[in-house]
Amino acid sequence: MTLIFLISVFAGFIGALSGMGGGIIIVPALVLLGINIKYAIAASMLSVIATSCSATAAYAKERIVNLKIGTFLQLFTILGAIVGATLTLHMSEKPLSLMFGLILLTSWITLLKKGVSVAHYDNKGGVVDNYLELSGCYEEKVPPFRIINYKSRYAALGGPFMFLAGMVAGLLGIGAGALKVLILDLLMGLPPKVSTTTSNYIIGITALAGSSVFFASGYLKPGLAVPIILGVLVGSWVGSKLLVRMVEEAVRKLFLVILLVIALEMIWRGI
């Protein structure tokens, strides 16, 4: 249990910094320790909830997370998570793992070619974005200490894509934050910190919906879940404190490294 706790601390730390949740680390780690993958997925969903609660509380205090955008997109991820978790009980994860990994690898190549630019956040917005006023601003805590204003774009497309991300989250027992951050960044045009923090907010509610399916099916074991939840709470609290002091480019580079590792891991699991 001590080893599981330490793994969970690391998973929570990485999850809070990257906006992905800790499930992508916890699931393979538990499987390597000899735990049945369906029990690992169920416990991982709880860890994602814990990561989200701890990190979002800190980000909301710093006024970085965009609750309005996150709440809108949660309507889609919740439905996706329920569908994905239900499918987990009846099908193999390998084909989707392979597809997921290839999608992430393609996204990694796209992000690698894309730099950080303030002009990138000055979007005109679509009909849905403007009607719901999906915009915001936050203050950088590091030099040059500027106010960054931004507006969402393509929210009408972001919703359906978030449904797919929620389905992947429910199926694999992860936050699928990598997909969510990519949707928020590449498609909806939000700054890296806003994408990361808003993803952290979204993954918690998504995981709550998915874990309800596992709970009803008897795959949630308190003895396994308790050390995982405690570990990710500690790790995500530390990670959230560090993120607000990091520059945008550092957040982007960290996300690129983690995204590549996850993509290769998913491809390996798929084959």
C-alpha positions in Angstrom: 0.0 0.0 0.0 2.9 2.3 0.7 4.2 1.8 -2.9 0.7 2.5 -4.3 0.5 5.7 -2.2 3.9 7.0 -3.5 2.9 6.2 -7.1 -0.3 8.1 -6.5 1.5 11.1 -5.2 3.6 11.2 -8.4 0.5 10.7 -10.5 -1.4 13.5 -8.8 1.6 15.9 -9.2 1.9 15.2 -13.0 -1.8 15.3 -13.4 -2.2 18.7 -11.8 0.7 20.2 -13.9 -0.5 18.8 -17.2 -4.3 18.9 -16.8 -4.6 15.2 -17.5 -5.4 13.6 -14.2 -3.3 10.9 -12.7 -5.1 7.9 -14.3 -2.7 7.6 -17.2 0.1 6.7 -14.7 -2.0 4.8 -12.1 -3.7 2.3 -14.4 -0.5 0.9 -16.0 1.3 1.0 -12.6 -1.5 -1.0 -10.9 -1.5 -3.5 -13.7 2.2 -4.0 -13.4 1.6 -4.7 -9.7 -0.7 -7.6 -10.7 -4.1 -5.9 -10.1 -6.9 -6.8 -12.5 -7.2 -4.0 -15.1 -10.9 -3.4 -14.5 -10.3 -2.9 -10.8 -7.3 -0.6 -11.7 -9.5 1.4 -14.1 -12.3 1.8 -11.4 -9.8 3.0 -8.8 -8.1 5.3 -11.3 -11.4 7.0 -11.9 -11.6 7.9 -8.2 -8.0 9.2 -8.4 -9.0 11.5 -11.3 -11.8 13.0 -9.2 -9.4 13.6 -6.3 -6.8 15.3 -8.6 -9.5 17.5 -10.1 -10.9 18.6 -6.8 -7.6 19.5 -5.3 -6.1 21.2 -8.3 -9.3 23.1 -9.3 -9.7 24.6 -5.9 -6.2 26.1 -6.2 -6.7 27.3 -9.8 -10.0 28.9 -9.1 -8.5 30.9 -6.3 -5.8 32.2 -8.8 -8.6 32.9 -11.3 -7.0 30.9 -14.1 -9.5 28.1 -14.6 -12.5 29.1 -16.8 -15.5 27.6 -15.0 -18.0 28.8 -17.7 -16.1 27.0 -20.5 -15.5 24.0 -18.4 -19.2 23.7 -17.4 -20.4 23.9 -21.0 -18.0 21.2 -22.1 -18.9 18.9 -19.2 -22.3 18.4 -20.6 -20.6 16.4 -23.4 -17.9 14.7 -21.4 -20.4 13.3 -18.9 -22.4 11.5 -21.5 -19.2 10.2 -23.2 -17.8 8.9 -19.9 -21.0 6.9 -19.1 -20.9 5.4 -22.6 -17.2 4.6 -22.4 -17.4 3.0 -18.9 -20.3 0.8 -20.0 -18.2 -0.4 -23.0 -15.3 -1.2 -20.7 -17.3 -3.9 -19.1 -17.9 -5.7 -22.4 -15.0 -5.1 -24.8 -11.2 -5.1 -25.1 -9.3 -1.9 -24.7 -6.5 -2.7 -27.1 -8.0 -1.4 -30.3 -9.0 1.9 -28.8 -5.6 2.2 -27.0 -3.8 1.9 -30.3 -6.1 4.4 -31.9 -5.8 6.8 -28.9 -2.0 6.6 -29.0 -1.8 7.3 -32.8 -4.1 10.3 -32.3 -2.0 11.7 -29.5 1.2 11.1 -31.5 -0.3 13.1 -34.4 -1.4 15.8 -32.0 2.1 15.9 -30.5 3.6 16.6 -33.9 1.1 19.4 -34.5 1.8 21.0 -31.1 5.5 20.7 -31.6 5.3 22.9 -34.7 3.1 25.5 -32.9 4.6 28.2 -30.7 3.1 30.3 -28.0 1.7 33.6 -29.2 -0.5 36.1 -27.4 -2.1 36.9 -30.8 -3.2 33.2 -30.8 -5.6 33.9 -28.0 -7.3 36.9 -29.6 -10.0 34.9 -31.3 -13.2 36.3 -33.0 -15.3 33.4 -31.6 -18.2 31.6 -33.2 -21.9 31.9 -32.7 -21.9 29.7 -29.6 -18.8 31.2 -28.2 -20.2 34.8 -28.4 -23.7 33.8 -27.3 -22.4 32.1 -24.1 -19.6 34.7 -23.7 -16.9 32.1 -23.5 -14.0 34.4 -22.7 -11.8 35.5 -19.8 -8.5 36.9 -18.6 -5.9 36.2 -15.9 -2.8 37.8 -14.5 0.7 36.2 -15.1 2.5 35.7 -11.8 5.9 35.7 -13.5 7.7 38.3 -15.7 6.6 40.3 -17.6 3.5 40.2 -15.3 1.0 41.0 -18.0 -2.8 40.5 -18.1 -3.7 37.9 -20.7 -7.1 38.2 -22.4 -8.6 35.4 -24.4 -11.8 34.3 -26.1 -12.9 30.8 -27.1 -13.5 29.8 -30.7 -15.3 26.8 -32.3 -17.1 25.8 -29.1 -19.8 24.2 -31.3 -17.1 21.7 -32.5 -15.5 21.5 -29.1 -18.6 19.9 -27.6 -18.7 16.8 -29.9 -15.0 16.3 -29.6 -15.3 16.5 -25.8 -17.9 13.7 -26.0 -15.3 11.5 -27.6 -12.7 12.5 -25.0 -15.2 11.6 -22.3 -15.8 8.2 -23.9 -12.0 7.5 -23.9 -11.8 8.6 -20.3 -14.6 6.2 -19.3 -13.2 3.3 -21.4 -9.6 3.5 -20.2 -10.1 4.8 -16.7 -8.1 8.0 -17.3 -8.9 11.6 -17.2 -8.2 11.8 -20.9 -6.9 15.3 -20.1 -4.4 15.0 -22.9 -7.2 15.0 -25.4 -9.1 17.7 -23.5 -6.1 20.0 -23.3 -5.5 19.6 -27.0 -9.2 20.4 -27.8 -9.0 23.5 -25.6 -5.7 24.6 -27.0 -5.7 23.7 -30.7 -9.4 23.8 -31.5 -10.7 26.4 -29.0 -7.6 28.6 -29.0 -7.1 29.0 -25.2 -3.7 29.8 -23.5 -1.8 26.7 -22.2 -2.5 27.6 -18.5 -6.2 28.0 -19.1 -6.3 24.8 -21.1 -4.5 22.9 -18.4 -6.5 24.3 -15.5 -9.9 24.0 -17.2 -9.1 20.5 -18.2 -8.4 19.7 -14.6 -11.9 21.0 -13.7 -13.6 19.0 -16.5 -11.9 15.7 -15.8 -13.3 15.5 -12.2 -17.0 15.6 -13.2 -16.3 13.3 -16.2 -14.6 10.7 -13.9 -17.5 11.0 -11.4 -20.0 10.0 -14.1 -17.8 7.1 -15.3 -17.1 5.8 -11.8 -20.8 5.5 -11.1 -20.9 2.7 -13.7 -18.0 0.8 -12.1 -19.5 1.3 -8.6 -22.8 -0.2 -9.8 -20.8 -3.2 -11.3 -18.8 -3.9 -8.1 -15.4 -3.0 -9.4 -14.7 -0.2 -6.8 -12.6 -1.6 -3.9 -12.2 0.8 -0.9 -8.9 -0.9 0.2 -7.3 0.0 -3.1 -9.0 3.4 -3.6 -8.1 5.0 -0.2 -4.3 5.1 -0.6 -4.7 6.2 -4.2 -7.0 9.1 -3.3 -4.8 10.3 -0.5 -1.7 10.1 -2.7 -3.2 12.1 -5.6 -4.6 14.7 -3.2 -1.1 15.4 -1.9 0.6 15.3 -5.3 -2.0 17.5 -7.1 -1.9 20.1 -4.4 1.9 20.4 -4.8 1.6 20.4 -8.6 -1.1 23.1 -8.6 1.0 25.4 -6.5 3.9 25.0 -8.9 1.9 25.6 -12.1 0.9 29.2 -11.2 4.5 30.1 -10.9 5.6 28.7 -14.3 5.8 30.6 -17.5 3.5 29.6 -20.5 6.3 28.1 -22.6 7.5 25.9 -19.7 3.9 24.6 -19.3 3.8 23.9 -23.0 7.1 22.0 -23.1 6.2 19.9 -20.0 2.9 19.0 -21.7 4.7 18.0 -24.9 7.1 15.6 -23.1 4.3 14.0 -21.1 2.1 13.8 -24.2 4.8 11.9 -26.2 5.3 9.4 -23.4 1.6 8.8 -23.1 1.2 8.4 -26.9 4.0 5.8 -27.0 2.6 4.0 -24.0 -0.9 3.8 -25.5 0.5 2.5 -28.8 2.5 -0.2 -26.9 -0.5 -1.2 -24.9 -2.5 -1.4 -28.1 -0.1 -3.8 -29.9 
